[in-house]
């Protein structure tokens, strides 16, 4: 069982030929309202990969809440842990250019009031997985991690969006997920010199923190460092349409595979394929692939052993 403790947002998305410079107005497409939030994204990605998933999050009392929860509800995610807090649901204003790059402005709304009290006694057990991100109060993340670790669960922290995290905050974390930029930022924050590439940086972080560290590398795939080995996996070759949510897809699918008992290399291969597939469609949650699509793409690409 996977429990995701994290953000639920509505994404307001507009496409434009190029991203605006400071002070500049550029023409955009008709906007779309798409369910999002890193917590909700990871929950849906894990569910579509075949896991049983419970979402612990917060939404407002506005009309946006129904849209924000719609894909999770349709996908069969357990929403009994959703809290109603305050007037507004979190919103991300996203601009996507013709190169599939994006800018994001996040208004937290109810996410700022999410409490770890939603993790009731007995809700997480030994062998379960807790997924955390950085769009809710970090003190509540730490409280959730303590609850899960005490119950014997695996705790995975996605440091996205990046915030400087002190060493002691990883006490109840088993696995740290970052992208290449976040890996370098974390290394510098901890007083380490980033490596010459993503693999070298995650190796330094894993050694320093005594934790498994995984970095996504965009079109180069992903790399993990444990205390005993380094694992690299390629990305699936796709024509990118929108990279929004690709990292969350990776996180959710990785957790789903680990939760069902796969080894790290197997889980990373499927997570990398899923993240690539998510880049080939517009929007975050609507782009997340089902398990069947992941397996089909994996089997048909010679880059994957």
C-alpha positions as CSV (number, residue, x, y, z in Angstrom):
1,X,0.0,0.0,0.0
2,X,1.3,3.5,-0.9
3,X,0.3,6.5,1.1
4,X,1.0,9.9,-0.5
5,X,1.1,12.8,1.9
6,X,1.3,16.0,-0.2
7,X,-0.2,18.7,-2.4
8,X,-3.4,18.8,-4.4
9,X,-3.6,21.6,-6.9
10,X,-5.4,22.8,-10.0
11,X,-3.1,23.6,-12.9
12,X,-4.1,26.6,-15.0
13,X,-2.1,26.0,-18.2
14,X,-1.5,28.2,-21.2
15,X,0.7,27.4,-24.2
16,X,2.8,30.0,-25.9
17,X,5.5,30.2,-28.6
18,X,8.1,31.2,-26.1
19,X,8.3,31.9,-22.4
20,X,8.0,35.6,-21.5
21,X,10.9,37.7,-20.3
22,X,10.4,39.8,-17.1
23,X,7.9,42.6,-17.8
24,X,6.9,41.1,-21.2
25,X,3.4,40.0,-22.3
26,X,3.2,37.3,-24.9
27,X,0.1,35.8,-26.6
28,X,-1.1,32.4,-25.3
29,X,-3.6,29.7,-26.1
30,X,-6.9,29.2,-24.5
31,X,-6.2,28.1,-20.9
32,X,-7.0,24.7,-19.5
33,X,-7.8,23.7,-15.9
34,X,-6.0,20.4,-15.2
35,X,-5.8,18.5,-11.9
36,X,-2.2,18.7,-10.5
37,X,-0.1,19.1,-7.5
38,X,3.0,17.0,-6.9
39,X,1.4,14.9,-4.2
40,X,-1.7,14.2,-6.3
41,X,0.4,13.6,-9.4
42,X,2.5,11.0,-7.7
43,X,-0.5,9.3,-6.3
44,X,-2.2,9.0,-9.7
45,X,1.0,7.9,-11.4
46,X,1.4,5.1,-8.8
47,X,-2.2,4.1,-9.1
48,X,-2.0,3.9,-12.9
49,X,1.1,1.7,-12.5
50,X,-1.0,-0.8,-10.5
51,X,-0.5,0.2,-6.9
52,X,-3.1,0.6,-4.2
53,X,-2.9,4.3,-3.2
54,X,-4.2,6.5,-0.4
55,X,-4.0,10.3,-0.8
56,X,-3.6,12.5,2.3
57,X,-4.0,16.1,1.2
58,X,-6.0,19.3,1.6
59,X,-8.3,21.2,-0.7
60,X,-10.4,24.3,-0.2
61,X,-14.2,24.8,-0.2
62,X,-14.1,26.4,-3.7
63,X,-15.3,24.9,-7.0
64,X,-11.7,24.2,-8.0
65,X,-11.6,21.4,-5.4
66,X,-13.9,19.1,-7.4
67,X,-11.7,19.5,-10.6
68,X,-8.5,19.0,-8.6
69,X,-9.7,15.7,-7.2
70,X,-11.4,14.5,-10.4
71,X,-8.6,12.3,-11.9
72,X,-7.7,10.8,-8.5
73,X,-11.4,9.9,-8.0
74,X,-11.7,8.4,-11.5
75,X,-8.5,6.5,-11.1
76,X,-9.5,4.8,-7.9
77,X,-7.2,6.5,-5.4
78,X,-8.5,6.4,-1.8
79,X,-9.5,10.0,-1.0
80,X,-10.8,9.3,2.6
81,X,-7.8,11.3,3.9
82,X,-8.6,14.5,2.0
83,X,-9.0,17.5,4.4
84,X,-11.1,20.5,3.6
85,X,-9.2,23.6,4.8
86,X,-9.8,27.2,4.0
87,X,-11.4,28.9,1.0
88,X,-9.0,28.1,-1.8
89,X,-7.6,25.0,-3.4
90,X,-3.9,25.3,-4.4
91,X,-3.3,26.5,-7.9
92,X,-0.3,26.4,-10.2
93,X,-0.2,28.9,-13.1
94,X,1.8,27.1,-15.9
95,X,3.1,28.4,-19.2
96,X,4.4,25.9,-21.7
97,X,6.4,26.9,-24.8
98,X,6.9,25.3,-28.2
99,X,10.0,23.5,-26.9
100,X,8.0,21.8,-24.1
101,X,9.7,23.9,-21.4
102,X,7.6,25.5,-18.7
103,X,7.4,28.1,-16.0
104,X,5.3,27.6,-12.9
105,X,3.9,30.0,-10.3
106,X,2.4,28.2,-7.3
107,X,-0.2,29.5,-4.9
108,X,-0.5,26.9,-2.1
109,X,-4.0,27.5,-0.9
110,X,-5.2,24.7,1.4
111,X,-1.9,22.8,0.9
112,X,-0.3,25.3,3.4
113,X,-2.6,24.0,6.1
114,X,-2.2,20.2,5.6
115,X,-1.6,18.4,8.8
116,X,0.1,15.1,9.5
117,X,-2.8,14.4,11.9
118,X,-4.5,13.0,8.8
119,X,-2.2,10.0,9.1
120,X,-4.3,8.2,11.7
121,X,-2.9,5.4,13.9
122,X,-2.7,2.2,12.0
123,X,-3.2,3.8,8.6
124,X,0.4,2.9,7.6
125,X,1.9,-0.5,8.3
126,X,5.1,-2.4,8.0
127,X,6.1,-2.8,4.4
128,X,4.0,0.1,3.2
129,X,5.4,3.1,1.4
130,X,5.0,6.8,2.2
131,X,5.7,9.4,-0.5
132,X,6.5,13.0,0.4
133,X,7.2,16.2,-1.6
134,X,7.9,19.8,-0.8
135,X,4.6,21.6,-1.6
136,X,3.2,21.3,1.9
137,X,4.6,22.5,5.3
138,X,7.9,20.7,5.8
139,X,7.4,20.3,9.5
140,X,4.3,18.2,8.7
141,X,6.3,16.1,6.2
142,X,8.8,15.4,9.0
143,X,5.9,14.4,11.3
144,X,4.5,12.1,8.7
145,X,7.9,10.5,8.1
146,X,8.2,9.8,11.8
147,X,4.8,8.1,11.9
148,X,5.6,6.0,8.9
149,X,9.1,5.0,10.0
150,X,7.8,4.0,13.4
151,X,5.3,1.7,11.7
152,X,8.0,0.0,9.6
153,X,7.2,1.7,6.3
154,X,9.5,2.8,3.5
155,X,9.7,6.6,3.3
156,X,10.5,8.3,0.0
157,X,11.1,12.1,-0.1
158,X,11.0,14.0,-3.4
159,X,12.9,17.3,-2.8
160,X,10.8,19.2,-5.4
161,X,10.4,22.1,-5.6
162,X,13.9,22.4,-4.0
163,X,14.2,23.7,-0.5
164,X,17.5,23.5,1.6
165,X,17.1,20.5,3.8
166,X,19.4,19.9,6.7
167,X,21.0,16.5,7.4
168,X,18.9,15.7,10.5
169,X,15.7,16.0,8.4
170,X,16.6,12.8,6.6
171,X,16.6,10.7,9.9
172,X,13.3,9.0,8.9
173,X,13.8,9.0,5.2
174,X,15.0,5.9,3.3
175,X,15.2,7.3,-0.3
176,X,15.8,10.8,-1.7
177,X,14.5,11.8,-5.2
178,X,15.9,14.8,-7.0
179,X,16.5,16.0,-10.5
180,X,20.0,16.9,-11.6
181,X,19.7,20.6,-10.7
182,X,18.2,19.7,-7.3
183,X,21.0,17.2,-6.7
184,X,23.7,19.9,-7.2
185,X,21.8,22.4,-5.1
186,X,21.5,19.9,-2.2
187,X,25.1,19.0,-2.5
188,X,26.2,22.7,-2.3
189,X,23.8,23.3,0.7
190,X,25.4,20.4,2.5
191,X,28.9,21.8,1.9
192,X,29.8,19.3,-0.8
193,X,31.2,20.1,-4.2
194,X,28.8,18.7,-6.9
195,X,30.3,16.1,-9.1
196,X,31.1,16.5,-12.8
197,X,27.8,14.9,-13.7
198,X,24.6,13.6,-12.1
199,X,26.0,10.2,-11.3
200,X,29.0,11.7,-9.4
201,X,26.8,14.1,-7.5
202,X,24.3,11.4,-6.3
203,X,27.2,9.2,-5.3
204,X,28.5,12.0,-3.1
205,X,25.1,12.6,-1.6
206,X,24.4,8.9,-0.9
207,X,27.8,8.6,0.8
208,X,27.3,11.7,2.9
209,X,23.8,11.0,3.9
210,X,23.8,7.2,4.2
211,X,20.7,7.1,2.1
212,X,19.7,5.9,-1.4
213,X,19.7,9.0,-3.7
214,X,18.1,9.0,-7.2
215,X,18.4,11.8,-9.7
216,X,16.3,12.1,-12.9
217,X,18.4,13.4,-15.8
218,X,15.7,14.4,-18.4
219,X,16.5,12.8,-21.8
220,X,19.5,11.0,-20.3
221,X,17.3,8.8,-18.0
222,X,18.1,8.5,-14.3
223,X,20.8,7.4,-11.9
224,X,20.7,6.0,-8.4
225,X,23.4,5.6,-5.8
226,X,23.1,3.3,-2.8
227,X,25.7,2.4,-0.2
228,X,26.9,-0.4,-2.4
229,X,26.2,0.3,-6.1
230,X,25.3,2.9,-8.8
231,X,22.4,2.1,-11.2
232,X,21.9,4.0,-14.4
233,X,18.9,3.7,-16.7
234,X,18.2,5.3,-20.1
235,X,15.1,7.4,-21.1
236,X,12.7,6.4,-23.7
237,X,13.1,8.3,-26.9
238,X,10.0,10.5,-27.4
239,X,9.1,13.8,-29.0
240,X,8.5,16.1,-26.0
241,X,5.2,18.0,-25.9
242,X,5.0,19.0,-22.2
243,X,7.5,18.0,-19.5
244,X,5.1,19.1,-16.7
245,X,4.6,16.2,-14.3
246,X,7.3,13.9,-15.8
247,X,9.3,13.9,-12.5
248,X,6.2,13.1,-10.5
249,X,5.4,10.3,-12.9
250,X,8.9,8.8,-12.3
251,X,8.4,9.1,-8.5
252,X,5.0,7.5,-8.5
253,X,5.9,4.6,-10.7
254,X,9.1,4.0,-8.9
255,X,7.2,3.8,-5.6
256,X,4.6,1.5,-7.2
257,X,7.2,-1.0,-8.4
258,X,9.2,-1.0,-5.1
259,X,6.0,-1.4,-3.2
260,X,5.1,-4.6,-5.1
261,X,8.6,-6.0,-4.4
262,X,10.7,-5.1,-7.5
263,X,14.4,-4.5,-7.1
264,X,15.7,-0.9,-7.5
265,X,17.0,-1.4,-11.1
266,X,13.7,-2.9,-12.3
267,X,11.7,-0.1,-10.7
268,X,13.9,2.6,-12.2
269,X,13.6,1.2,-15.7
270,X,9.8,1.3,-15.6
271,X,9.8,4.7,-13.9
272,X,12.1,6.1,-16.5
273,X,9.9,4.8,-19.3
274,X,6.8,6.2,-17.6
275,X,8.4,9.7,-17.1
276,X,9.4,9.7,-20.8
277,X,5.8,8.8,-21.9
278,X,4.4,11.6,-19.8
279,X,6.5,14.1,-21.8
280,X,4.8,13.0,-25.0
281,X,1.4,14.4,-24.1
282,X,0.1,17.7,-22.9
283,X,-0.8,18.4,-19.3
284,X,0.3,16.6,-16.1
285,X,-2.2,14.1,-14.9
286,X,-3.9,13.4,-18.3
287,X,-0.4,12.3,-19.6
288,X,0.4,9.7,-17.0
289,X,0.6,6.2,-18.6
290,X,-1.1,3.0,-17.5
291,X,1.0,0.0,-16.6
292,X,0.2,-1.7,-19.9
293,X,1.7,1.2,-21.9
294,X,4.8,1.2,-19.7
295,X,5.4,-2.5,-20.2
296,X,4.7,-2.3,-24.0
297,X,7.2,0.6,-24.5
298,X,9.8,-1.2,-22.3
299,X,9.5,-4.4,-24.3
300,X,9.7,-2.6,-27.7
301,X,12.7,-0.3,-27.0
302,X,16.2,-2.0,-27.6
303,X,17.8,0.5,-25.2
304,X,16.3,-1.3,-22.3
305,X,17.7,-4.8,-21.4
